[in-house]
């Protein structure tokens, strides 16, 4: 007796089309285009999860630079002075201090300037 695979086939297509709901043009309802769109979306998602780390570091650098320039320093001289004075704060924490705790950040800049 032969095995009919209709239900599995329909289920597979249904799951593919669920994933591409809201996509534009043929990618939302044509199986081949939908599979391609899912593959590409997955690849972009994977790569962008890695890019996100660099994007955040760049944002932190901008925030630190903006905070430091209000006190007459540049980002690079500030970071060098931090390293020389053996203050181990990562860029994320420095950026948060610069943005949300300007008094504390100012005290840190004054400490480093000495």
ROMAR-931720 format. One record per residue: chain; x, y, z of N, C-alpha, C, CB in turn. Coordinates in steps of 0.05 Angstrom, whole numbers, always signed. Glycine has a CB too. Layout:
BEGIN
ATOM|c|n_px|n_py|n_pz|ca_px|ca_py|ca_pz|c_px|c_py|c_pz|cb_px|cb_py|cb_pz
ATOM|A|X|Y|Z|X|Y|Z|X|Y|Z|X|Y|Z
...
END
This chain:
BEGIN
ATOM|c|n_px|n_py|n_pz|ca_px|ca_py|ca_pz|c_px|c_py|c_pz|cb_px|cb_py|cb_pz
ATOM|A|+17|-24|+0|+0|+0|+0|+18|+25|+0|-19|+0|+24
ATOM|A|+11|+44|-17|+28|+68|-19|+20|+89|+2|+26|+80|-47
ATOM|A|+40|+105|+9|+36|+126|+29|+31|+152|+15|+61|+128|+48
ATOM|A|+9|+165|+21|+2|+191|+9|+12|+212|+28|-29|+194|+4
ATOM|A|+26|+231|+17|+40|+252|+33|+26|+279|+31|+68|+254|+25
ATOM|A|+2|+280|+23|-12|+306|+19|-13|+323|+44|-40|+301|+10
ATOM|A|-18|+311|+67|-21|+327|+91|+6|+340|+100|-32|+310|+114
ATOM|A|+28|+325|+98|+54|+336|+105|+61|+359|+86|+75|+314|+104
ATOM|A|+55|+355|+60|+62|+375|+40|+47|+401|+45|+56|+364|+12
ATOM|A|+21|+398|+51|+5|+422|+57|+14|+436|+82|-25|+414|+59
ATOM|A|+21|+420|+103|+30|+431|+128|+56|+446|+124|+34|+408|+149
ATOM|A|+74|+435|+108|+100|+448|+104|+96|+475|+90|+118|+430|+86
ATOM|A|+79|+475|+69|+73|+500|+55|+59|+521|+73|+56|+495|+30
ATOM|A|+41|+511|+90|+27|+529|+108|+46|+542|+127|+5|+513|+124
ATOM|A|+65|+527|+138|+85|+538|+156|+103|+558|+143|+102|+515|+168
ATOM|A|+110|+553|+118|+127|+572|+103|+112|+598|+99|+135|+560|+76
ATOM|A|+87|+596|+91|+71|+620|+86|+65|+635|+111|+45|+612|+72
ATOM|A|+64|+622|+135|+60|+636|+160|+84|+654|+166|+56|+615|+183
ATOM|A|+108|+644|+159|+132|+659|+165|+135|+684|+147|+156|+641|+161
ATOM|A|+123|+683|+123|+126|+706|+105|+102|+724|+104|+132|+696|+77
ATOM|A|+85|+722|+124|+61|+738|+126|+70|+768|+127|+43|+730|+150
ATOM|A|+58|+784|+110|+65|+812|+111|+87|+820|+91|+73|+821|+138
ATOM|A|+100|+800|+78|+121|+806|+59|+107|+817|+34|+138|+781|+52
ATOM|A|+122|+830|+17|+110|+843|-6|+113|+827|-32|+122|+871|-10
ATOM|A|+97|+833|-51|+97|+821|-77|+94|+790|-76|+123|+827|-92
ATOM|A|+107|+775|-92|+102|+746|-93|+114|+731|-70|+114|+735|-118
ATOM|A|+129|+745|-53|+142|+730|-31|+123|+722|-10|+164|+747|-19
ATOM|A|+99|+734|-10|+80|+727|+11|+62|+703|+4|+62|+750|+17
ATOM|A|+61|+695|-22|+42|+674|-29|+53|+653|-49|+18|+686|-41
ATOM|A|+77|+658|-60|+89|+638|-78|+111|+623|-63|+101|+652|-104
ATOM|A|+108|+597|-63|+124|+580|-45|+154|+584|-50|+117|+551|-48
ATOM|A|+162|+583|-76|+190|+585|-82|+202|+612|-73|+195|+582|-112
ATOM|A|+187|+634|-80|+196|+661|-71|+196|+663|-41|+178|+682|-84
ATOM|A|+177|+650|-28|+174|+652|+1|+198|+638|+15|+148|+639|+11
ATOM|A|+205|+614|+4|+228|+599|+16|+253|+615|+13|+231|+572|+2
ATOM|A|+257|+628|-10|+280|+645|-15|+281|+668|+5|+280|+655|-45
ATOM|A|+258|+681|+9|+256|+703|+27|+262|+695|+55|+227|+716|+25
ATOM|A|+253|+672|+64|+259|+662|+91|+289|+657|+94|+243|+635|+96
ATOM|A|+301|+645|+74|+330|+640|+75|+346|+666|+78|+340|+625|+50
ATOM|A|+339|+685|+61|+353|+711|+61|+348|+726|+88|+344|+728|+38
ATOM|A|+323|+725|+97|+316|+739|+122|+333|+727|+145|+286|+736|+128
ATOM|A|+335|+700|+145|+351|+687|+166|+380|+695|+165|+349|+657|+163
ATOM|A|+391|+697|+140|+419|+704|+137|+424|+733|+147|+428|+702|+108
ATOM|A|+405|+751|+139|+408|+779|+148|+405|+781|+178|+387|+796|+134
ATOM|A|+387|+766|+190|+383|+767|+219|+408|+757|+233|+359|+749|+227
ATOM|A|+420|+736|+223|+445|+725|+234|+468|+746|+233|+454|+699|+220
ATOM|A|+471|+758|+210|+493|+778|+206|+487|+803|+223|+496|+786|+177
ATOM|A|+463|+811|+224|+456|+836|+239|+459|+832|+269|+428|+846|+231
ATOM|A|+455|+808|+279|+460|+803|+307|+489|+808|+314|+452|+774|+315
ATOM|A|+507|+803|+295|+535|+808|+299|+542|+837|+295|+552|+791|+280
ATOM|A|+529|+850|+276|+534|+879|+271|+524|+896|+294|+520|+888|+245
ATOM|A|+503|+886|+308|+491|+902|+330|+512|+910|+351|+468|+886|+343
ATOM|A|+531|+892|+356|+551|+897|+376|+568|+921|+368|+569|+872|+381
ATOM|A|+576|+922|+343|+592|+944|+333|+577|+970|+333|+603|+938|+306
ATOM|A|+551|+968|+326|+534|+992|+325|+531|+1004|+353|+506|+985|+314
ATOM|A|+528|+987|+373|+526|+998|+400|+552|+1010|+410|+517|+975|+419
ATOM|A|+574|+998|+403|+600|+1009|+411|+604|+1036|+398|+623|+990|+403
ATOM|A|+596|+1039|+373|+598|+1065|+359|+580|+1086|+373|+590|+1063|+329
ATOM|A|+556|+1078|+381|+538|+1096|+395|+550|+1105|+422|+511|+1083|+399
ATOM|A|+561|+1086|+437|+573|+1092|+462|+596|+1113|+459|+584|+1067|+476
ATOM|A|+612|+1108|+438|+635|+1127|+432|+624|+1155|+427|+652|+1117|+409
ATOM|A|+603|+1157|+412|+591|+1183|+406|+581|+1197|+431|+568|+1180|+386
ATOM|A|+568|+1182|+449|+557|+1193|+474|+580|+1202|+492|+540|+1172|+488
ATOM|A|+601|+1186|+494|+624|+1193|+511|+637|+1218|+500|+644|+1170|+512
ATOM|A|+641|+1219|+474|+654|+1242|+461|+637|+1268|+466|+656|+1237|+431
ATOM|A|+611|+1266|+463|+594|+1289|+468|+596|+1298|+497|+564|+1282|+461
ATOM|A|+597|+1279|+516|+599|+1287|+544|+626|+1299|+551|+594|+1262|+561
ATOM|A|+647|+1288|+539|+674|+1297|+545|+680|+1325|+533|+694|+1277|+535
ATOM|A|+669|+1330|+509|+674|+1355|+496|+662|+1379|+511|+663|+1355|+468
ATOM|A|+642|+1374|+527|+630|+1395|+544|+650|+1404|+566|+604|+1386|+557
ATOM|A|+670|+1387|+571|+690|+1394|+591|+718|+1399|+579|+693|+1371|+611
ATOM|A|+718|+1405|+553|+743|+1414|+539|+763|+1392|+533|+756|+1434|+556
ATOM|A|+753|+1368|+529|+771|+1346|+521|+760|+1332|+496|+775|+1325|+544
ATOM|A|+776|+1316|+484|+767|+1299|+462|+764|+1271|+471|+785|+1301|+437
ATOM|A|+750|+1255|+455|+746|+1227|+462|+772|+1212|+466|+729|+1213|+441
ATOM|A|+790|+1216|+447|+815|+1200|+447|+833|+1207|+471|+831|+1204|+421
ATOM|A|+835|+1233|+476|+852|+1241|+499|+839|+1232|+526|+855|+1272|+500
ATOM|A|+813|+1232|+527|+799|+1223|+551|+804|+1193|+555|+769|+1228|+549
ATOM|A|+801|+1177|+534|+805|+1148|+537|+834|+1142|+544|+797|+1134|+511
ATOM|A|+853|+1156|+533|+881|+1152|+540|+886|+1159|+569|+900|+1170|+521
ATOM|A|+875|+1182|+578|+878|+1191|+606|+865|+1171|+625|+866|+1219|+610
ATOM|A|+842|+1160|+617|+829|+1139|+634|+847|+1115|+637|+802|+1130|+621
ATOM|A|+859|+1107|+615|+876|+1083|+616|+901|+1089|+633|+885|+1075|+587
ATOM|A|+912|+1113|+630|+936|+1120|+646|+930|+1121|+676|+947|+1147|+636
ATOM|A|+906|+1131|+683|+899|+1133|+711|+887|+1107|+722|+879|+1156|+715
ATOM|A|+888|+1086|+706|+880|+1059|+714|+851|+1058|+724|+898|+1048|+736
ATOM|A|+833|+1073|+710|+805|+1071|+716|+792|+1052|+696|+791|+1100|+715
ATOM|A|+783|+1030|+705|+772|+1009|+688|+742|+1010|+686|+781|+981|+697
ATOM|A|+732|+1028|+669|+703|+1029|+664|+699|+1024|+634|+691|+1057|+672
ATOM|A|+680|+1006|+628|+676|+1001|+599|+660|+1023|+586|+662|+974|+596
ATOM|A|+660|+1023|+560|+648|+1044|+545|+618|+1047|+550|+653|+1041|+515
ATOM|A|+605|+1024|+554|+576|+1024|+559|+570|+1040|+585|+565|+995|+562
ATOM|A|+585|+1035|+606|+581|+1049|+631|+588|+1078|+628|+598|+1036|+653
ATOM|A|+610|+1084|+614|+617|+1112|+610|+596|+1128|+595|+644|+1114|+595
ATOM|A|+584|+1115|+575|+563|+1128|+559|+538|+1133|+576|+556|+1110|+534
ATOM|A|+531|+1114|+593|+508|+1117|+610|+513|+1139|+631|+501|+1091|+625
ATOM|A|+537|+1141|+641|+544|+1163|+660|+542|+1189|+645|+572|+1159|+671
ATOM|A|+553|+1191|+621|+552|+1216|+606|+524|+1225|+600|+568|+1213|+580
ATOM|A|+506|+1206|+595|+479|+1212|+587|+460|+1218|+611|+467|+1190|+570
ATOM|A|+462|+1200|+631|+442|+1201|+653|+453|+1213|+679|+432|+1174|+658
ATOM|A|+479|+1213|+683|+492|+1223|+708|+513|+1244|+701|+503|+1200|+724
ATOM|A|+506|+1267|+690|+527|+1286|+682|+545|+1296|+704|+513|+1310|+669
ATOM|A|+535|+1298|+729|+551|+1307|+751|+573|+1287|+757|+534|+1312|+777
ATOM|A|+565|+1262|+758|+585|+1240|+763|+605|+1239|+741|+571|+1213|+766
ATOM|A|+596|+1242|+716|+614|+1241|+693|+633|+1265|+694|+597|+1242|+667
ATOM|A|+623|+1288|+702|+641|+1311|+705|+663|+1307|+726|+624|+1336|+712
ATOM|A|+655|+1294|+748|+675|+1288|+769|+696|+1268|+758|+661|+1276|+793
ATOM|A|+687|+1250|+742|+706|+1230|+730|+725|+1244|+711|+690|+1208|+715
ATOM|A|+715|+1263|+695|+732|+1278|+676|+752|+1294|+692|+714|+1296|+657
ATOM|A|+743|+1307|+713|+762|+1324|+729|+783|+1306|+742|+746|+1339|+751
ATOM|A|+776|+1282|+751|+795|+1263|+763|+816|+1255|+742|+780|+1238|+773
ATOM|A|+807|+1251|+718|+825|+1242|+696|+843|+1265|+687|+809|+1232|+673
ATOM|A|+833|+1290|+688|+849|+1313|+679|+873|+1319|+697|+831|+1338|+679
ATOM|A|+872|+1310|+722|+894|+1316|+741|+921|+1305|+732|+888|+1304|+768
END
